[in-house]
Amino acid sequence: MKTYFLSDLHLGAPYFPDSHESEKRVVSFLDSIKHDAESIYLLGDILDYWYEYRYVVPRGFVRFFGKLAELSDSGIKITWLIGNHDIWIFDYLPNELGIRVIDGSLVENIYGKNVFMAHGDGVGEHPWSFRFIRSMFRSKVCQFFYSAIHPRWTVPFAYKWSHHSRETGREAGQEWHPLLDQLESFSRKYLQEHPDINHFIYGHLHILKQLNLSDSCDLTVLGEWIKTYSYATLTPDGSLTLHIYNK
């Protein structure tokens, strides 16, 4: 059995040539691992945009949600750590799909190894402007007023914002990102205070990277599913390795 980690699928993103094909690729991957997956951790930005209303479900992602429900029903434990694109998951997806949703970081003992996981956007020091916007996104008051706006306005706005962010960001699959040093610095400091951590795993940066922090601890950035289609596995012997899905 294995534990799988993946992030930054950005399903539904406007910059995909064919959103359905991108979704089918992810579903094909999930189908290919169902025979040996004990647990699956989704480390954020799984959906490029999601806002969960009380009485209605946003369109799309039927194949993906159906596959998650199937895997969950079969006994595979699925944990979804919220990213900066799929912030607004409330109770529908956990209840409907039978998955655990975490807003923030998570430390789990897996096969005897202590694993620190986070999407990565909220890790380390950030300027006040970023902290302000992040607090607004998580504000119950702001969420109340945002949900009162008709989706015909909010959904196009959100996807336009996402597209602009992608246009001004680095290309997917690069080997370095300006925030990588920040993640490494945070992880080293955290490791000093929690020397029992064996693996730090992040998403967010859209790069594929592994760094040794000590003889018994490493840092892994999972890459993305825009161009690279990467993921990591942790096996019962404690080995954490990166892979590319080629189908």
C-alpha positions as a LaTeX table, in Angstrom:
\begin{tabular}{lrrr}
\hline
Residue & $x$ (\AA) & $y$ (\AA) & $z$ (\AA) \\
\hline
Met1 & 0.00 & 0.00 & 0.00 \\
Lys2 & 1.04 & 3.61 & $-0.58$ \\
Thr3 & 0.07 & 7.13 & 0.39 \\
Tyr4 & $-0.27$ & 9.62 & $-2.47$ \\
Phe5 & 0.20 & 13.39 & $-2.49$ \\
Leu6 & $-0.72$ & 15.81 & $-5.27$ \\
Ser7 & $-1.62$ & 19.46 & $-5.59$ \\
Asp8 & $-2.40$ & 22.32 & $-7.95$ \\
Leu9 & $-4.68$ & 20.51 & $-10.39$ \\
His10 & $-6.49$ & 23.82 & $-11.06$ \\
Leu11 & $-9.43$ & 22.00 & $-12.57$ \\
Gly12 & $-11.69$ & 24.34 & $-14.51$ \\
Ala13 & $-8.95$ & 26.91 & $-15.12$ \\
Pro14 & $-9.62$ & 29.12 & $-18.17$ \\
Tyr15 & $-6.11$ & 28.62 & $-19.53$ \\
Phe16 & $-6.64$ & 24.89 & $-20.17$ \\
Pro17 & $-7.29$ & 24.24 & $-23.89$ \\
Asp18 & $-9.85$ & 21.59 & $-22.91$ \\
Ser19 & $-11.06$ & 21.52 & $-19.31$ \\
His20 & $-12.79$ & 18.17 & $-19.77$ \\
Glu21 & $-9.59$ & 16.52 & $-20.99$ \\
Ser22 & $-7.69$ & 17.90 & $-18.00$ \\
Glu23 & $-10.34$ & 16.51 & $-15.68$ \\
Lys24 & $-10.31$ & 13.14 & $-17.44$ \\
Arg25 & $-6.52$ & 12.93 & $-17.02$ \\
Val26 & $-6.87$ & 13.40 & $-13.25$ \\
Val27 & $-9.69$ & 10.85 & $-13.07$ \\
Ser28 & $-7.58$ & 8.37 & $-15.07$ \\
Phe29 & $-4.73$ & 8.84 & $-12.60$ \\
Leu30 & $-6.99$ & 8.34 & $-9.59$ \\
Asp31 & $-8.41$ & 5.22 & $-11.20$ \\
Ser32 & $-4.89$ & 3.88 & $-11.76$ \\
Ile33 & $-3.94$ & 4.13 & $-8.08$ \\
Lys34 & $-7.10$ & 2.78 & $-6.48$ \\
His35 & $-5.62$ & $-0.73$ & $-6.18$ \\
Asp36 & $-2.73$ & 0.32 & $-3.90$ \\
Ala37 & $-3.72$ & 3.69 & $-2.40$ \\
Glu38 & $-4.25$ & 3.64 & 1.35 \\
Ser39 & $-4.59$ & 7.42 & 1.63 \\
Ile40 & $-4.62$ & 10.39 & $-0.73$ \\
Tyr41 & $-3.68$ & 13.92 & 0.28 \\
Leu42 & $-4.75$ & 16.79 & $-1.98$ \\
Leu43 & $-2.62$ & 19.79 & $-1.06$ \\
Gly44 & $-4.71$ & 22.66 & $-2.35$ \\
Asp45 & $-5.69$ & 24.48 & $-5.54$ \\
Ile46 & $-7.37$ & 21.31 & $-6.68$ \\
Leu47 & $-10.07$ & 23.47 & $-8.25$ \\
Asp48 & $-9.11$ & 26.72 & $-9.91$ \\
Tyr49 & $-12.18$ & 28.31 & $-8.32$ \\
Trp50 & $-14.86$ & 27.00 & $-5.99$ \\
Tyr51 & $-17.45$ & 28.86 & $-3.99$ \\
Glu52 & $-19.84$ & 26.69 & $-2.06$ \\
Tyr53 & $-23.35$ & 28.06 & $-1.75$ \\
Arg54 & $-25.85$ & 26.79 & 0.79 \\
Tyr55 & $-28.46$ & 25.42 & $-1.60$ \\
Val56 & $-26.83$ & 25.15 & $-5.04$ \\
Val57 & $-23.74$ & 23.43 & $-6.44$ \\
Pro58 & $-21.49$ & 25.17 & $-8.98$ \\
Arg59 & $-21.43$ & 23.46 & $-12.36$ \\
Gly60 & $-18.60$ & 21.19 & $-13.47$ \\
Phe61 & $-16.19$ & 18.65 & $-11.96$ \\
Val62 & $-18.75$ & 15.81 & $-12.07$ \\
Arg63 & $-16.24$ & 13.15 & $-13.17$ \\
Phe64 & $-13.69$ & 14.24 & $-10.57$ \\
Phe65 & $-16.14$ & 14.41 & $-7.69$ \\
Gly66 & $-17.62$ & 11.07 & $-8.69$ \\
Lys67 & $-14.19$ & 9.42 & $-8.64$ \\
Leu68 & $-13.37$ & 10.88 & $-5.22$ \\
Ala69 & $-16.68$ & 9.58 & $-3.89$ \\
Glu70 & $-15.96$ & 6.14 & $-5.35$ \\
Leu71 & $-12.49$ & 5.98 & $-3.79$ \\
Ser72 & $-13.77$ & 7.26 & $-0.46$ \\
Asp73 & $-16.61$ & 4.72 & $-0.45$ \\
Ser74 & $-14.07$ & 1.96 & $-1.11$ \\
Gly75 & $-12.24$ & 2.82 & 2.10 \\
Ile76 & $-9.43$ & 5.05 & 0.81 \\
Lys77 & $-8.88$ & 7.97 & 3.18 \\
Ile78 & $-8.88$ & 11.29 & 1.33 \\
Thr79 & $-7.74$ & 14.57 & 2.87 \\
Trp80 & $-8.08$ & 17.91 & 1.07 \\
Leu81 & $-5.98$ & 20.82 & 2.35 \\
Ile82 & $-7.48$ & 24.09 & 1.20 \\
Gly83 & $-5.33$ & 26.25 & $-1.10$ \\
Asn84 & $-5.64$ & 29.86 & $-2.18$ \\
His85 & $-7.91$ & 29.02 & $-5.15$ \\
Asp86 & $-10.28$ & 26.57 & $-3.43$ \\
Ile87 & $-10.65$ & 28.46 & $-0.15$ \\
Trp88 & $-14.42$ & 28.38 & 0.09 \\
Ile89 & $-15.11$ & 24.72 & 0.78 \\
Phe90 & $-17.60$ & 24.44 & 3.61 \\
Asp91 & $-19.73$ & 21.36 & 4.34 \\
Tyr92 & $-20.97$ & 20.12 & 0.98 \\
Leu93 & $-17.85$ & 18.38 & $-0.32$ \\
Pro94 & $-16.92$ & 16.76 & 3.01 \\
Asn95 & $-20.45$ & 15.45 & 3.54 \\
Glu96 & $-21.13$ & 14.43 & $-0.06$ \\
Leu97 & $-17.74$ & 12.88 & $-0.85$ \\
Gly98 & $-16.82$ & 11.55 & 2.57 \\
Ile99 & $-13.49$ & 13.37 & 2.67 \\
Arg100 & $-11.68$ & 15.36 & 5.33 \\
Val101 & $-11.08$ & 19.05 & 4.57 \\
Ile102 & $-8.34$ & 20.99 & 6.39 \\
Asp103 & $-7.89$ & 24.78 & 6.33 \\
Gly104 & $-4.25$ & 25.30 & 7.23 \\
Ser105 & $-1.31$ & 22.99 & 7.85 \\
Leu106 & $-1.44$ & 19.39 & 8.99 \\
Val107 & 1.01 & 17.03 & 10.70 \\
Glu108 & 0.34 & 13.31 & 10.31 \\
Asn109 & 2.23 & 10.20 & 11.32 \\
Ile110 & 2.27 & 8.00 & 8.22 \\
Tyr111 & 4.08 & 4.65 & 8.29 \\
Gly112 & 6.02 & 5.84 & 11.33 \\
Lys113 & 7.17 & 9.08 & 9.67 \\
Asn114 & 6.00 & 12.52 & 10.80 \\
Val115 & 4.83 & 14.50 & 7.78 \\
Phe116 & 4.16 & 18.25 & 7.80 \\
Met117 & 1.81 & 19.27 & 4.98 \\
Ala118 & 0.50 & 22.64 & 3.80 \\
His119 & $-0.53$ & 24.18 & 0.52 \\
Gly120 & 2.21 & 26.76 & 1.04 \\
Asp121 & 0.53 & 30.10 & 0.41 \\
Gly122 & 0.22 & 30.92 & 4.11 \\
Val123 & 3.61 & 29.58 & 5.22 \\
Gly124 & 6.28 & 31.95 & 6.48 \\
Glu125 & 6.38 & 35.75 & 6.56 \\
His126 & 4.23 & 37.75 & 4.15 \\
Pro127 & 3.66 & 41.47 & 3.50 \\
Trp128 & 0.71 & 43.14 & 5.18 \\
Ser129 & $-1.14$ & 43.45 & 1.85 \\
Phe130 & $-1.12$ & 39.67 & 1.40 \\
Arg131 & $-2.21$ & 39.06 & 4.99 \\
Phe132 & $-5.02$ & 41.60 & 4.60 \\
Ile133 & $-6.39$ & 40.01 & 1.41 \\
Arg134 & $-6.08$ & 36.53 & 2.91 \\
Ser135 & $-8.00$ & 37.61 & 6.00 \\
Met136 & $-10.72$ & 39.13 & 3.82 \\
Phe137 & $-11.12$ & 35.88 & 1.88 \\
Arg138 & $-11.63$ & 34.03 & 5.17 \\
Ser139 & $-13.86$ & 36.63 & 6.79 \\
Lys140 & $-17.37$ & 35.33 & 7.52 \\
Val141 & $-18.76$ & 38.82 & 6.91 \\
Cys142 & $-17.07$ & 39.14 & 3.51 \\
Gln143 & $-18.20$ & 35.63 & 2.58 \\
Phe144 & $-21.78$ & 36.53 & 3.49 \\
Phe145 & $-21.83$ & 39.60 & 1.23 \\
Tyr146 & $-19.95$ & 37.83 & $-1.56$ \\
Ser147 & $-22.42$ & 34.95 & $-1.59$ \\
Ala148 & $-25.25$ & 37.49 & $-1.94$ \\
Ile149 & $-23.89$ & 38.54 & $-5.36$ \\
His150 & $-25.27$ & 36.51 & $-8.25$ \\
Pro151 & $-22.78$ & 33.92 & $-9.59$ \\
Arg152 & $-23.16$ & 35.35 & $-13.10$ \\
Trp153 & $-20.92$ & 38.17 & $-11.82$ \\
Thr154 & $-18.68$ & 36.46 & $-9.28$ \\
Val155 & $-17.67$ & 33.40 & $-11.31$ \\
Pro156 & $-16.37$ & 35.28 & $-14.41$ \\
Phe157 & $-14.59$ & 37.73 & $-12.10$ \\
Ala158 & $-12.88$ & 34.90 & $-10.20$ \\
Tyr159 & $-11.72$ & 33.15 & $-13.36$ \\
Lys160 & $-10.44$ & 36.42 & $-14.82$ \\
Trp161 & $-8.46$ & 37.01 & $-11.62$ \\
Ser162 & $-7.05$ & 33.48 & $-11.83$ \\
His163 & $-6.06$ & 33.92 & $-15.47$ \\
His164 & $-4.29$ & 37.19 & $-14.69$ \\
Ser165 & $-2.44$ & 35.52 & $-11.82$ \\
Arg166 & $-1.24$ & 32.75 & $-14.12$ \\
Glu167 & $-0.22$ & 35.23 & $-16.84$ \\
Thr168 & 1.90 & 37.26 & $-14.43$ \\
Gly169 & 3.36 & 34.26 & $-12.58$ \\
Arg170 & 6.18 & 31.91 & $-13.50$ \\
Glu171 & 5.66 & 29.14 & $-15.98$ \\
Ala172 & 4.61 & 25.79 & $-14.56$ \\
Gly173 & 7.34 & 23.20 & $-14.20$ \\
Gln174 & 10.24 & 25.57 & $-13.47$ \\
Glu175 & 12.90 & 24.39 & $-11.04$ \\
Trp176 & 12.95 & 27.52 & $-8.89$ \\
His177 & 10.45 & 29.97 & $-7.50$ \\
Pro178 & 11.08 & 33.14 & $-5.47$ \\
Leu179 & 9.02 & 31.72 & $-2.58$ \\
Leu180 & 11.02 & 28.48 & $-2.42$ \\
Asp181 & 13.59 & 30.12 & $-0.12$ \\
Gln182 & 10.74 & 31.21 & 2.13 \\
Leu183 & 9.38 & 27.67 & 2.40 \\
Glu184 & 12.85 & 26.32 & 3.09 \\
Ser185 & 13.53 & 28.95 & 5.75 \\
Phe186 & 10.20 & 28.26 & 7.48 \\
Ser187 & 10.77 & 24.49 & 7.35 \\
Arg188 & 14.27 & 24.72 & 8.83 \\
Lys189 & 13.01 & 26.92 & 11.67 \\
Tyr190 & 10.05 & 24.61 & 12.30 \\
Leu191 & 12.40 & 21.61 & 12.27 \\
Gln192 & 14.52 & 23.17 & 15.00 \\
Glu193 & 11.44 & 23.37 & 17.22 \\
His194 & 10.03 & 20.00 & 16.07 \\
Pro195 & 13.03 & 17.76 & 15.32 \\
Asp196 & 10.79 & 14.71 & 14.90 \\
Ile197 & 9.50 & 15.90 & 11.48 \\
Asn198 & 10.72 & 13.66 & 8.63 \\
His199 & 9.01 & 15.20 & 5.59 \\
Phe200 & 7.75 & 18.67 & 4.67 \\
Ile201 & 5.38 & 18.60 & 1.69 \\
Tyr202 & 4.04 & 21.68 & $-0.10$ \\
Gly203 & 2.19 & 22.68 & $-3.24$ \\
His204 & 1.48 & 26.22 & $-4.48$ \\
Leu205 & 4.78 & 26.98 & $-6.24$ \\
His206 & 4.10 & 24.91 & $-9.38$ \\
Ile207 & 7.64 & 23.54 & $-9.30$ \\
Leu208 & 8.92 & 20.03 & $-8.72$ \\
Lys209 & 11.59 & 20.00 & $-6.04$ \\
Gln210 & 13.16 & 17.92 & $-3.25$ \\
Leu211 & 15.70 & 19.25 & $-0.76$ \\
Asn212 & 17.44 & 17.57 & 2.16 \\
Leu213 & 17.07 & 19.60 & 5.35 \\
Ser214 & 18.91 & 17.09 & 7.52 \\
Asp215 & 19.95 & 13.44 & 7.51 \\
Ser216 & 16.42 & 12.46 & 8.52 \\
Cys217 & 14.27 & 15.21 & 6.99 \\
Asp218 & 13.50 & 16.49 & 3.51 \\
Leu219 & 11.36 & 19.13 & 1.82 \\
Thr220 & 9.22 & 18.30 & $-1.21$ \\
Val221 & 7.30 & 20.63 & $-3.54$ \\
Leu222 & 4.76 & 18.63 & $-5.53$ \\
Gly223 & 4.66 & 20.46 & $-8.86$ \\
Glu224 & 1.37 & 20.84 & $-10.72$ \\
Trp225 & $-1.08$ & 19.34 & $-13.22$ \\
Ile226 & $-1.04$ & 22.08 & $-15.84$ \\
Lys227 & 1.99 & 20.78 & $-17.73$ \\
Thr228 & 3.98 & 18.44 & $-15.46$ \\
Tyr229 & 1.32 & 16.07 & $-13.97$ \\
Ser230 & 3.43 & 15.24 & $-10.95$ \\
Tyr231 & 2.77 & 13.62 & $-7.60$ \\
Ala232 & 4.58 & 12.00 & $-4.67$ \\
Thr233 & 4.25 & 8.67 & $-2.93$ \\
Leu234 & 5.16 & 7.59 & 0.57 \\
Thr235 & 5.71 & 3.86 & 1.02 \\
Pro236 & 5.69 & 1.81 & 4.26 \\
Asp237 & 9.51 & 1.85 & 4.33 \\
Gly238 & 9.35 & 5.64 & 4.76 \\
Ser239 & 10.59 & 6.57 & 1.27 \\
Leu240 & 9.04 & 9.70 & $-0.25$ \\
Thr241 & 9.53 & 9.89 & $-4.02$ \\
Leu242 & 8.32 & 12.16 & $-6.84$ \\
His243 & 6.73 & 10.81 & $-10.02$ \\
Ile244 & 5.29 & 12.00 & $-13.33$ \\
Tyr245 & 2.00 & 10.67 & $-14.67$ \\
Asn246 & 2.52 & 10.14 & $-18.39$ \\
Lys247 & $-0.86$ & 8.86 & $-19.60$ \\
\hline
\end{tabular}
